[in-house]
């Protein structure tokens, strides 16, 4: 049973809130309050935190820990029971904070279903009492709320002002708490966030713990949202409290994924080989109904402050790095024998990075191209033309153990005729290398072989290319596997997706943005930016190519990718912000290309297995 605003004076039986301490609490003063006070001579702002042992409370302490203008008063249930109106009023009146940040909540979504009264006390009555107490001392109340106030049926990101329709006890009680704050507090910020992780018990740590004892985990794949770092939410709280633009704000990192995709990212970045088995919400089963679509748009943050939160992937990478959880990306090598590897197109955008990765893995590299100004000098430069047509080309290159064939013209010009006119040369080169006795061949492919496709691309996804580039690559793939039939040669077809990084030397939209910014342009024409792609940095891609090409266990089509889709607009906006550029995209100036899918990414299962053996 949930009371309306008209019934708010009818208070249900009160319960004591129990919280688990996640770390040793700060020293308490004689009154029992946990106070973190800097040694500065002048304390300008006093912040009272409820639920201070939670993820956000800990993040607030870390953020303000070095500030000389802030005094933190930490409280949890032992010091302040927010469901006791008299206790709240007395403690707040004694402390007289400038800001109250209410991080206390009953967040066990399934448990709320069986104990509605306790959920109501903590999530609704507590914010009501804090609102009244904040008014009494003229304090600003920052109340943390949730995406669960929505039903998750929308197909586009929720913005502040969208209709509420909570589907669970947790969501309903959080909404009532919001309404109390909005109707009672004179100075308030309601901050809605979602999929929060920080220090302590959270989804990330749960999955990592499971990976220690399980070969596989079942994770929901049809709930979409945005993993959000507590550190990034604290930055928003600090920004809001520096203003008087009171109201309700969304605060999640940018981008989106499913819980299953998030888990795959966790395992990949932490070097775990536990398999993720995607299941539907119905298959998984849980007492509480959860929103299927939980993406929140931080519209008011951008409109009121011009502030954009960090993309979820770099925020998550920082979280792992700060805690020493992320697999080291440097100094790695492939377990196995040292190989002699020929790289064609070695001075290309990707090629030069692949050469470096191979060298760092301990392999001997033969670099083939026309010029070598960008190639690591530790490689042996080979000027033998790959398109000579000579039948003994394999012998001319010194009979390498592996050939990574990356040479390709006009890769960024998808309808250049050269893709088709050069195709016979690629066919002849591969044919002569295989017939000469090459034991291992890896050829670069592309997502454009598939054409229009929505969802994850697997090795069995049918190809229907829509550009000359895709048609040519698809044809070469078919030719290569045909040429290998009956031959003692291992074939790896390495399918790449959307690449970024080393932007001064690429021909991508990111490289163009760098050039336009240098030219002083204020805007640039852009598509809708809504298409979602599998973005990967060129360095990470190079590591994957080098590892996949030199290993002996997995062959066939291998997606070199992250397995996580992000919209092009989100990635461009993030790129602009991270580089401090002033230039802005003109959305809709160009139509979206008809052969680009609205959302496409690679199935990363094979590459994850390969990279799990790289250390």
Secondary structure as a PSIPRED ss2 file (coil, helix, strand):
# PSIPRED VFORMAT (PSIPRED V4.0)

   1 X C   1.000  0.000  0.000
   2 X C   1.000  0.000  0.000
   3 X C   1.000  0.000  0.000
   4 X C   1.000  0.000  0.000
   5 X H   0.000  1.000  0.000
   6 X H   0.000  1.000  0.000
   7 X H   0.000  1.000  0.000
   8 X C   1.000  0.000  0.000
   9 X C   1.000  0.000  0.000
  10 X C   1.000  0.000  0.000
  11 X C   1.000  0.000  0.000
  12 X C   1.000  0.000  0.000
  13 X C   1.000  0.000  0.000
  14 X C   1.000  0.000  0.000
  15 X C   1.000  0.000  0.000
  16 X C   1.000  0.000  0.000
  17 X C   1.000  0.000  0.000
  18 X C   1.000  0.000  0.000
  19 X C   1.000  0.000  0.000
  20 X C   1.000  0.000  0.000
  21 X C   1.000  0.000  0.000
  22 X C   1.000  0.000  0.000
  23 X C   1.000  0.000  0.000
  24 X C   1.000  0.000  0.000
  25 X C   1.000  0.000  0.000
  26 X C   1.000  0.000  0.000
  27 X C   1.000  0.000  0.000
  28 X E   0.000  0.000  1.000
  29 X C   1.000  0.000  0.000
  30 X C   1.000  0.000  0.000
  31 X C   1.000  0.000  0.000
  32 X C   1.000  0.000  0.000
  33 X C   1.000  0.000  0.000
  34 X E   0.000  0.000  1.000
  35 X E   0.000  0.000  1.000
  36 X E   0.000  0.000  1.000
  37 X E   0.000  0.000  1.000
  38 X C   1.000  0.000  0.000
  39 X C   1.000  0.000  0.000
  40 X C   1.000  0.000  0.000
  41 X C   1.000  0.000  0.000
  42 X C   1.000  0.000  0.000
  43 X C   1.000  0.000  0.000
  44 X C   1.000  0.000  0.000
  45 X E   0.000  0.000  1.000
  46 X E   0.000  0.000  1.000
  47 X E   0.000  0.000  1.000
  48 X E   0.000  0.000  1.000
  49 X E   0.000  0.000  1.000
  50 X E   0.000  0.000  1.000
  51 X C   1.000  0.000  0.000
  52 X C   1.000  0.000  0.000
  53 X C   1.000  0.000  0.000
  54 X C   1.000  0.000  0.000
  55 X H   0.000  1.000  0.000
  56 X H   0.000  1.000  0.000
  57 X H   0.000  1.000  0.000
  58 X H   0.000  1.000  0.000
  59 X H   0.000  1.000  0.000
  60 X H   0.000  1.000  0.000
  61 X H   0.000  1.000  0.000
  62 X H   0.000  1.000  0.000
  63 X H   0.000  1.000  0.000
  64 X H   0.000  1.000  0.000
  65 X C   1.000  0.000  0.000
  66 X C   1.000  0.000  0.000
  67 X C   1.000  0.000  0.000
  68 X C   1.000  0.000  0.000
  69 X C   1.000  0.000  0.000
  70 X E   0.000  0.000  1.000
  71 X E   0.000  0.000  1.000
  72 X E   0.000  0.000  1.000
  73 X E   0.000  0.000  1.000
  74 X E   0.000  0.000  1.000
  75 X E   0.000  0.000  1.000
  76 X C   1.000  0.000  0.000
  77 X C   1.000  0.000  0.000
  78 X C   1.000  0.000  0.000
  79 X C   1.000  0.000  0.000
  80 X C   1.000  0.000  0.000
  81 X C   1.000  0.000  0.000
  82 X C   1.000  0.000  0.000
  83 X C   1.000  0.000  0.000
  84 X C   1.000  0.000  0.000
  85 X H   0.000  1.000  0.000
  86 X H   0.000  1.000  0.000
  87 X H   0.000  1.000  0.000
  88 X H   0.000  1.000  0.000
  89 X H   0.000  1.000  0.000
  90 X H   0.000  1.000  0.000
  91 X H   0.000  1.000  0.000
  92 X H   0.000  1.000  0.000
  93 X H   0.000  1.000  0.000
  94 X H   0.000  1.000  0.000
  95 X H   0.000  1.000  0.000
  96 X C   1.000  0.000  0.000
  97 X C   1.000  0.000  0.000
  98 X C   1.000  0.000  0.000
  99 X E   0.000  0.000  1.000
 100 X E   0.000  0.000  1.000
 101 X E   0.000  0.000  1.000
 102 X E   0.000  0.000  1.000
 103 X C   1.000  0.000  0.000
 104 X C   1.000  0.000  0.000
 105 X C   1.000  0.000  0.000
 106 X C   1.000  0.000  0.000
 107 X C   1.000  0.000  0.000
 108 X C   1.000  0.000  0.000
 109 X H   0.000  1.000  0.000
 110 X H   0.000  1.000  0.000
 111 X H   0.000  1.000  0.000
 112 X H   0.000  1.000  0.000
 113 X H   0.000  1.000  0.000
 114 X H   0.000  1.000  0.000
 115 X C   1.000  0.000  0.000
 116 X H   0.000  1.000  0.000
 117 X H   0.000  1.000  0.000
 118 X H   0.000  1.000  0.000
 119 X H   0.000  1.000  0.000
 120 X H   0.000  1.000  0.000
 121 X H   0.000  1.000  0.000
 122 X H   0.000  1.000  0.000
 123 X H   0.000  1.000  0.000
 124 X H   0.000  1.000  0.000
 125 X H   0.000  1.000  0.000
 126 X H   0.000  1.000  0.000
 127 X H   0.000  1.000  0.000
 128 X H   0.000  1.000  0.000
 129 X H   0.000  1.000  0.000
 130 X H   0.000  1.000  0.000
 131 X H   0.000  1.000  0.000
 132 X H   0.000  1.000  0.000
 133 X H   0.000  1.000  0.000
 134 X H   0.000  1.000  0.000
 135 X H   0.000  1.000  0.000
 136 X H   0.000  1.000  0.000
 137 X H   0.000  1.000  0.000
 138 X C   1.000  0.000  0.000
 139 X C   1.000  0.000  0.000
 140 X E   0.000  0.000  1.000
 141 X E   0.000  0.000  1.000
 142 X E   0.000  0.000  1.000
 143 X E   0.000  0.000  1.000
 144 X E   0.000  0.000  1.000
 145 X E   0.000  0.000  1.000
 146 X E   0.000  0.000  1.000
 147 X H   0.000  1.000  0.000
 148 X H   0.000  1.000  0.000
 149 X H   0.000  1.000  0.000
 150 X C   1.000  0.000  0.000
 151 X C   1.000  0.000  0.000
 152 X C   1.000  0.000  0.000
 153 X C   1.000  0.000  0.000
 154 X C   1.000  0.000  0.000
 155 X C   1.000  0.000  0.000
 156 X C   1.000  0.000  0.000
 157 X C   1.000  0.000  0.000
 158 X E   0.000  0.000  1.000
 159 X C   1.000  0.000  0.000
 160 X C   1.000  0.000  0.000
 161 X C   1.000  0.000  0.000
 162 X C   1.000  0.000  0.000
 163 X C   1.000  0.000  0.000
 164 X C   1.000  0.000  0.000
 165 X C   1.000  0.000  0.000
 166 X C   1.000  0.000  0.000
 167 X C   1.000  0.000  0.000
 168 X C   1.000  0.000  0.000
 169 X H   0.000  1.000  0.000
 170 X H   0.000  1.000  0.000
 171 X H   0.000  1.000  0.000
 172 X H   0.000  1.000  0.000
 173 X H   0.000  1.000  0.000
 174 X H   0.000  1.000  0.000
 175 X H   0.000  1.000  0.000
 176 X H   0.000  1.000  0.000
 177 X H   0.000  1.000  0.000
 178 X H   0.000  1.000  0.000
 179 X H   0.000  1.000  0.000
 180 X H   0.000  1.000  0.000
 181 X H   0.000  1.000  0.000
 182 X H   0.000  1.000  0.000
 183 X H   0.000  1.000  0.000
 184 X H   0.000  1.000  0.000
 185 X C   1.000  0.000  0.000
 186 X C   1.000  0.000  0.000
 187 X C   1.000  0.000  0.000
 188 X E   0.000  0.000  1.000
 189 X E   0.000  0.000  1.000
 190 X E   0.000  0.000  1.000
 191 X E   0.000  0.000  1.000
 192 X E   0.000  0.000  1.000
 193 X E   0.000  0.000  1.000
 194 X C   1.000  0.000  0.000
 195 X C   1.000  0.000  0.000
 196 X E   0.000  0.000  1.000
 197 X E   0.000  0.000  1.000
 198 X C   1.000  0.000  0.000
 199 X C   1.000  0.000  0.000
 200 X C   1.000  0.000  0.000
 201 X C   1.000  0.000  0.000
 202 X C   1.000  0.000  0.000
 203 X H   0.000  1.000  0.000
 204 X H   0.000  1.000  0.000
 205 X H   0.000  1.000  0.000
 206 X H   0.000  1.000  0.000
 207 X H   0.000  1.000  0.000
 208 X H   0.000  1.000  0.000
 209 X H   0.000  1.000  0.000
 210 X H   0.000  1.000  0.000
 211 X H   0.000  1.000  0.000
 212 X C   1.000  0.000  0.000
 213 X C   1.000  0.000  0.000
 214 X C   1.000  0.000  0.000
 215 X C   1.000  0.000  0.000
 216 X E   0.000  0.000  1.000
 217 X E   0.000  0.000  1.000
 218 X E   0.000  0.000  1.000
 219 X E   0.000  0.000  1.000
 220 X E   0.000  0.000  1.000
 221 X C   1.000  0.000  0.000
 222 X C   1.000  0.000  0.000
 223 X C   1.000  0.000  0.000
 224 X E   0.000  0.000  1.000
 225 X E   0.000  0.000  1.000
 226 X C   1.000  0.000  0.000
 227 X C   1.000  0.000  0.000
 228 X E   0.000  0.000  1.000
 229 X E   0.000  0.000  1.000
 230 X H   0.000  1.000  0.000
 231 X H   0.000  1.000  0.000
 232 X H   0.000  1.000  0.000
 233 X H   0.000  1.000  0.000
 234 X H   0.000  1.000  0.000
 235 X H   0.000  1.000  0.000
 236 X H   0.000  1.000  0.000
 237 X H   0.000  1.000  0.000
 238 X H   0.000  1.000  0.000
 239 X H   0.000  1.000  0.000
 240 X H   0.000  1.000  0.000
 241 X H   0.000  1.000  0.000
 242 X C   1.000  0.000  0.000
 243 X C   1.000  0.000  0.000
 244 X C   1.000  0.000  0.000
 245 X C   1.000  0.000  0.000
 246 X C   1.000  0.000  0.000
 247 X E   0.000  0.000  1.000
 248 X E   0.000  0.000  1.000
 249 X E   0.000  0.000  1.000
 250 X E   0.000  0.000  1.000
 251 X C   1.000  0.000  0.000
 252 X C   1.000  0.000  0.000
 253 X C   1.000  0.000  0.000
 254 X E   0.000  0.000  1.000
 255 X C   1.000  0.000  0.000
 256 X C   1.000  0.000  0.000
 257 X E   0.000  0.000  1.000
 258 X E   0.000  0.000  1.000
 259 X H   0.000  1.000  0.000
 260 X H   0.000  1.000  0.000
 261 X H   0.000  1.000  0.000
 262 X H   0.000  1.000  0.000
 263 X H   0.000  1.000  0.000
 264 X H   0.000  1.000  0.000
 265 X H   0.000  1.000  0.000
 266 X H   0.000  1.000  0.000
 267 X H   0.000  1.000  0.000
 268 X H   0.000  1.000  0.000
 269 X H   0.000  1.000  0.000
 270 X C   1.000  0.000  0.000
 271 X C   1.000  0.000  0.000
 272 X C   1.000  0.000  0.000
 273 X C   1.000  0.000  0.000
 274 X C   1.000  0.000  0.000
 275 X E   0.000  0.000  1.000
 276 X E   0.000  0.000  1.000
 277 X E   0.000  0.000  1.000
 278 X E   0.000  0.000  1.000
 279 X E   0.000  0.000  1.000
 280 X C   1.000  0.000  0.000
 281 X H   0.000  1.000  0.000
 282 X H   0.000  1.000  0.000
 283 X H   0.000  1.000  0.000
 284 X H   0.000  1.000  0.000
 285 X C   1.000  0.000  0.000
 286 X C   1.000  0.000  0.000
 287 X C   1.000  0.000  0.000
 288 X C   1.000  0.000  0.000
 289 X C   1.000  0.000  0.000
 290 X C   1.000  0.000  0.000
 291 X C   1.000  0.000  0.000
 292 X C   1.000  0.000  0.000
 293 X E   0.000  0.000  1.000
 294 X C   1.000  0.000  0.000
 295 X C   1.000  0.000  0.000
 296 X E   0.000  0.000  1.000
 297 X C   1.000  0.000  0.000
 298 X C   1.000  0.000  0.000
 299 X H   0.000  1.000  0.000
 300 X H   0.000  1.000  0.000
 301 X H   0.000  1.000  0.000
 302 X H   0.000  1.000  0.000
 303 X H   0.000  1.000  0.000
 304 X H   0.000  1.000  0.000
 305 X H   0.000  1.000  0.000
 306 X C   1.000  0.000  0.000
 307 X C   1.000  0.000  0.000
 308 X C   1.000  0.000  0.000
 309 X C   1.000  0.000  0.000
 310 X C   1.000  0.000  0.000
 311 X E   0.000  0.000  1.000
 312 X H   0.000  1.000  0.000
 313 X H   0.000  1.000  0.000
 314 X H   0.000  1.000  0.000
 315 X H   0.000  1.000  0.000
 316 X H   0.000  1.000  0.000
 317 X H   0.000  1.000  0.000
 318 X H   0.000  1.000  0.000
 319 X H   0.000  1.000  0.000
 320 X H   0.000  1.000  0.000
 321 X H   0.000  1.000  0.000
 322 X H   0.000  1.000  0.000
 323 X C   1.000  0.000  0.000
 324 X C   1.000  0.000  0.000
 325 X C   1.000  0.000  0.000
 326 X C   1.000  0.000  0.000
 327 X C   1.000  0.000  0.000
 328 X C   1.000  0.000  0.000
 329 X C   1.000  0.000  0.000
 330 X C   1.000  0.000  0.000
 331 X C   1.000  0.000  0.000
 332 X C   1.000  0.000  0.000
 333 X C   1.000  0.000  0.000
 334 X E   0.000  0.000  1.000
 335 X C   1.000  0.000  0.000
 336 X C   1.000  0.000  0.000
 337 X C   1.000  0.000  0.000
 338 X C   1.000  0.000  0.000
 339 X C   1.000  0.000  0.000
 340 X E   0.000  0.000  1.000
 341 X E   0.000  0.000  1.000
 342 X E   0.000  0.000  1.000
 343 X E   0.000  0.000  1.000
 344 X E   0.000  0.000  1.000
 345 X C   1.000  0.000  0.000
 346 X C   1.000  0.000  0.000
 347 X C   1.000  0.000  0.000
 348 X C   1.000  0.000  0.000
 349 X C   1.000  0.000  0.000
 350 X C   1.000  0.000  0.000
 351 X H   0.000  1.000  0.000
 352 X H   0.000  1.000  0.000
 353 X H   0.000  1.000  0.000
 354 X H   0.000  1.000  0.000
 355 X H   0.000  1.000  0.000
 356 X H   0.000  1.000  0.000
 357 X H   0.000  1.000  0.000
 358 X H   0.000  1.000  0.000
 359 X H   0.000  1.000  0.000
 360 X H   0.000  1.000  0.000
 361 X C   1.000  0.000  0.000
 362 X C   1.000  0.000  0.000
 363 X C   1.000  0.000  0.000
 364 X E   0.000  0.000  1.000
 365 X E   0.000  0.000  1.000
 366 X E   0.000  0.000  1.000
 367 X E   0.000  0.000  1.000
 368 X E   0.000  0.000  1.000
 369 X C   1.000  0.000  0.000
 370 X C   1.000  0.000  0.000
 371 X C   1.000  0.000  0.000
 372 X C   1.000  0.000  0.000
 373 X C   1.000  0.000  0.000
 374 X C   1.000  0.000  0.000
 375 X C   1.000  0.000  0.000
 376 X C   1.000  0.000  0.000
 377 X C   1.000  0.000  0.000
 378 X C   1.000  0.000  0.000
 379 X C   1.000  0.000  0.000
 380 X E   0.000  0.000  1.000
 381 X E   0.000  0.000  1.000
 382 X E   0.000  0.000  1.000
 383 X C   1.000  0.000  0.000
 384 X C   1.000  0.000  0.000
 385 X C   1.000  0.000  0.000
 386 X C   1.000  0.000  0.000
 387 X C   1.000  0.000  0.000
 388 X C   1.000  0.000  0.000
 389 X C   1.000  0.000  0.000
 390 X C   1.000  0.000  0.000
 391 X C   1.000  0.000  0.000
 392 X C   1.000  0.000  0.000
 393 X H   0.000  1.000  0.000
 394 X H   0.000  1.000  0.000
 395 X H   0.000  1.000  0.000
 396 X H   0.000  1.000  0.000
 397 X C   1.000  0.000  0.000
 398 X C   1.000  0.000  0.000
 399 X C   1.000  0.000  0.000
 400 X C   1.000  0.000  0.000
 401 X C   1.000  0.000  0.000
 402 X E   0.000  0.000  1.000
 403 X E   0.000  0.000  1.000
 404 X E   0.000  0.000  1.000
 405 X E   0.000  0.000  1.000
 406 X C   1.000  0.000  0.000
 407 X C   1.000  0.000  0.000
 408 X C   1.000  0.000  0.000
 409 X C   1.000  0.000  0.000
 410 X C   1.000  0.000  0.000
 411 X C   1.000  0.000  0.000
 412 X C   1.000  0.000  0.000
 413 X C   1.000  0.000  0.000
 414 X C   1.000  0.000  0.000
 415 X C   1.000  0.000  0.000
 416 X C   1.000  0.000  0.000
 417 X C   1.000  0.000  0.000
 418 X H   0.000  1.000  0.000
 419 X H   0.000  1.000  0.000
 420 X H   0.000  1.000  0.000
 421 X H   0.000  1.000  0.000
 422 X C   1.000  0.000  0.000
 423 X H   0.000  1.000  0.000
 424 X H   0.000  1.000  0.000
 425 X H   0.000  1.000  0.000
 426 X H   0.000  1.000  0.000
 427 X H   0.000  1.000  0.000
 428 X H   0.000  1.000  0.000
 429 X H   0.000  1.000  0.000
 430 X H   0.000  1.000  0.000
 431 X H   0.000  1.000  0.000
 432 X H   0.000  1.000  0.000
 433 X H   0.000  1.000  0.000
 434 X H   0.000  1.000  0.000
 435 X H   0.000  1.000  0.000
 436 X C   1.000  0.000  0.000
 437 X C   1.000  0.000  0.000
 438 X C   1.000  0.000  0.000
 439 X C   1.000  0.000  0.000
 440 X E   0.000  0.000  1.000
 441 X E   0.000  0.000  1.000
 442 X E   0.000  0.000  1.000
 443 X E   0.000  0.000  1.000
 444 X E   0.000  0.000  1.000
 445 X E   0.000  0.000  1.000
 446 X E   0.000  0.000  1.000
 447 X H   0.000  1.000  0.000
 448 X H   0.000  1.000  0.000
 449 X H   0.000  1.000  0.000
 450 X C   1.000  0.000  0.000
 451 X E   0.000  0.000  1.000
 452 X C   1.000  0.000  0.000
 453 X C   1.000  0.000  0.000
 454 X C   1.000  0.000  0.000
 455 X E   0.000  0.000  1.000
 456 X E   0.000  0.000  1.000
 457 X E   0.000  0.000  1.000
 458 X C   1.000  0.000  0.000
 459 X C   1.000  0.000  0.000
 460 X C   1.000  0.000  0.000
 461 X C   1.000  0.000  0.000
 462 X C   1.000  0.000  0.000
 463 X C   1.000  0.000  0.000
 464 X E   0.000  0.000  1.000
 465 X C   1.000  0.000  0.000
 466 X C   1.000  0.000  0.000
 467 X C   1.000  0.000  0.000
 468 X H   0.000  1.000  0.000
 469 X H   0.000  1.000  0.000
 470 X H   0.000  1.000  0.000
 471 X H   0.000  1.000  0.000
 472 X H   0.000  1.000  0.000
 473 X H   0.000  1.000  0.000
 474 X H   0.000  1.000  0.000
 475 X H   0.000  1.000  0.000
 476 X H   0.000  1.000  0.000
 477 X H   0.000  1.000  0.000
 478 X H   0.000  1.000  0.000
 479 X H   0.000  1.000  0.000
 480 X H   0.000  1.000  0.000
 481 X H   0.000  1.000  0.000
 482 X H   0.000  1.000  0.000
 483 X H   0.000  1.000  0.000
 484 X H   0.000  1.000  0.000
 485 X C   1.000  0.000  0.000
 486 X C   1.000  0.000  0.000
 487 X C   1.000  0.000  0.000
 488 X C   1.000  0.000  0.000
 489 X C   1.000  0.000  0.000
 490 X E   0.000  0.000  1.000
 491 X E   0.000  0.000  1.000
 492 X E   0.000  0.000  1.000
 493 X E   0.000  0.000  1.000
 494 X E   0.000  0.000  1.000
 495 X E   0.000  0.000  1.000
 496 X E   0.000  0.000  1.000
 497 X C   1.000  0.000  0.000
 498 X E   0.000  0.000  1.000
 499 X E   0.000  0.000  1.000
 500 X E   0.000  0.000  1.000
 501 X C   1.000  0.000  0.000
 502 X C   1.000  0.000  0.000
 503 X H   0.000  1.000  0.000
 504 X H   0.000  1.000  0.000
 505 X H   0.000  1.000  0.000
 506 X C   1.000  0.000  0.000
 507 X C   1.000  0.000  0.000
 508 X C   1.000  0.000  0.000
 509 X H   0.000  1.000  0.000
 510 X H   0.000  1.000  0.000
 511 X H   0.000  1.000  0.000
 512 X H   0.000  1.000  0.000
 513 X H   0.000  1.000  0.000
 514 X H   0.000  1.000  0.000
 515 X H   0.000  1.000  0.000
 516 X H   0.000  1.000  0.000
 517 X H   0.000  1.000  0.000
 518 X H   0.000  1.000  0.000
 519 X H   0.000  1.000  0.000
 520 X C   1.000  0.000  0.000
 521 X C   1.000  0.000  0.000
 522 X C   1.000  0.000  0.000
 523 X E   0.000  0.000  1.000
 524 X E   0.000  0.000  1.000
 525 X E   0.000  0.000  1.000
 526 X C   1.000  0.000  0.000
 527 X C   1.000  0.000  0.000
 528 X C   1.000  0.000  0.000
 529 X C   1.000  0.000  0.000
 530 X C   1.000  0.000  0.000
 531 X C   1.000  0.000  0.000
 532 X E   0.000  0.000  1.000
 533 X E   0.000  0.000  1.000
 534 X E   0.000  0.000  1.000
 535 X E   0.000  0.000  1.000
 536 X E   0.000  0.000  1.000
 537 X E   0.000  0.000  1.000
 538 X H   0.000  1.000  0.000
 539 X H   0.000  1.000  0.000
 540 X H   0.000  1.000  0.000
 541 X H   0.000  1.000  0.000
 542 X H   0.000  1.000  0.000
 543 X H   0.000  1.000  0.000
 544 X H   0.000  1.000  0.000
 545 X H   0.000  1.000  0.000
 546 X H   0.000  1.000  0.000
 547 X H   0.000  1.000  0.000
 548 X H   0.000  1.000  0.000
 549 X H   0.000  1.000  0.000
 550 X H   0.000  1.000  0.000
 551 X C   1.000  0.000  0.000
 552 X C   1.000  0.000  0.000
 553 X C   1.000  0.000  0.000
 554 X C   1.000  0.000  0.000
 555 X C   1.000  0.000  0.000
 556 X E   0.000  0.000  1.000
 557 X E   0.000  0.000  1.000
 558 X E   0.000  0.000  1.000
 559 X E   0.000  0.000  1.000
 560 X E   0.000  0.000  1.000
 561 X C   1.000  0.000  0.000
 562 X C   1.000  0.000  0.000
 563 X C   1.000  0.000  0.000
 564 X C   1.000  0.000  0.000
 565 X E   0.000  0.000  1.000
 566 X E   0.000  0.000  1.000
 567 X E   0.000  0.000  1.000
 568 X H   0.000  1.000  0.000
 569 X H   0.000  1.000  0.000
 570 X H   0.000  1.000  0.000
 571 X H   0.000  1.000  0.000
 572 X H   0.000  1.000  0.000
 573 X H   0.000  1.000  0.000
 574 X H   0.000  1.000  0.000
 575 X H   0.000  1.000  0.000
 576 X H   0.000  1.000  0.000
 577 X H   0.000  1.000  0.000
 578 X H   0.000  1.000  0.000
 579 X C   1.000  0.000  0.000
 580 X C   1.000  0.000  0.000
 581 X C   1.000  0.000  0.000
 582 X C   1.000  0.000  0.000
 583 X C   1.000  0.000  0.000
 584 X E   0.000  0.000  1.000
 585 X E   0.000  0.000  1.000
 586 X E   0.000  0.000  1.000
 587 X C   1.000  0.000  0.000
 588 X C   1.000  0.000  0.000
 589 X C   1.000  0.000  0.000
 590 X C   1.000  0.000  0.000
 591 X C   1.000  0.000  0.000
 592 X C   1.000  0.000  0.000
 593 X C   1.000  0.000  0.000
 594 X C   1.000  0.000  0.000
 595 X C   1.000  0.000  0.000
 596 X C   1.000  0.000  0.000
 597 X C   1.000  0.000  0.000
 598 X C   1.000  0.000  0.000
 599 X E   0.000  0.000  1.000
 600 X E   0.000  0.000  1.000
 601 X E   0.000  0.000  1.000
 602 X E   0.000  0.000  1.000
 603 X C   1.000  0.000  0.000
 604 X C   1.000  0.000  0.000
 605 X H   0.000  1.000  0.000
 606 X H   0.000  1.000  0.000
 607 X H   0.000  1.000  0.000
 608 X H   0.000  1.000  0.000
 609 X H   0.000  1.000  0.000
 610 X H   0.000  1.000  0.000
 611 X H   0.000  1.000  0.000
 612 X C   1.000  0.000  0.000
 613 X C   1.000  0.000  0.000
 614 X E   0.000  0.000  1.000
 615 X C   1.000  0.000  0.000
